[in-house]
């Protein structure tokens, strides 16, 4: 694709600066973790779905991972709606944060061009058609990280897998819309993959997430707003919240991905089951 590495590094530094370092969870480190995880999933998919990807597809997905939470304020979509924030009003309460992340990304690139700042246009070497393709792919991928779409996304990918089996379809011959749907699903799973990491790492991220949730809950209580799920520090327990998150959200989704990528079934699913067993034992101890 002819990407200039100096421009790419400058872009990454500019994006890092736009992440809110005071957040406990949604920081540039989380973005780097999601990027690395998505890269691993793509590598695991070699010989399968990854064979259906063009270079431009991979580039768009990796960029999406980098920017998927850029400018995250440390409060979720429900808070935006209940607090009637500018984001909720601007985006009519629909994927407020995800729309903001996508818009902020392209504003960052465009403003640097207009103001003659250091070059961070990581799309400059592409043709106008390719630029539009990447922009559209990135927007759809970022929007797909909205947790409110989780169960519909799992169901959609299950249907794609079933159709492939019934019609004996290969990834290389699959409808491009289906391929993009699965790739967006992979980014979403990379975003919620922390419980599938080695236990020490998983526990670290779990504590970070709850710290940020509790800060939101404190803010909601202070403003007289309904305290969101998992955000009440007086009633939310780490072990039970992680147990339920794995049992009902993360594990079923990775099992679906494992039916597409055997390496996920071999490596990630067993780690999830092992961590689930740990959290279950901690709940029993408590």
ZIZI-V180076 format. One record per run of one state. SS is the DSSP state (@ for helix, = for strand, . for the rest). FROM is the first residue (numbers start at 0). LEN is the number of residues. If there is no record, write none. Layout:
BEGIN
ss->SS from->FROM len->LEN
ss->SS from->FROM len->LEN
END
This chain:
BEGIN
ss->. from->0 len->4
ss->@ from->4 len->14
ss->. from->18 len->9
ss->@ from->27 len->17
ss->. from->44 len->4
ss->@ from->48 len->4
ss->. from->52 len->2
ss->@ from->54 len->13
ss->. from->67 len->9
ss->@ from->76 len->6
ss->. from->82 len->3
ss->@ from->85 len->5
ss->. from->90 len->5
ss->@ from->95 len->20
ss->. from->115 len->12
ss->@ from->127 len->16
ss->. from->143 len->3
ss->@ from->146 len->21
ss->. from->167 len->3
ss->@ from->170 len->3
ss->. from->173 len->2
ss->@ from->175 len->16
ss->. from->191 len->1
ss->@ from->192 len->4
ss->. from->196 len->2
ss->@ from->198 len->25
ss->. from->223 len->14
ss->@ from->237 len->21
ss->. from->258 len->3
ss->@ from->261 len->24
ss->. from->285 len->1
END
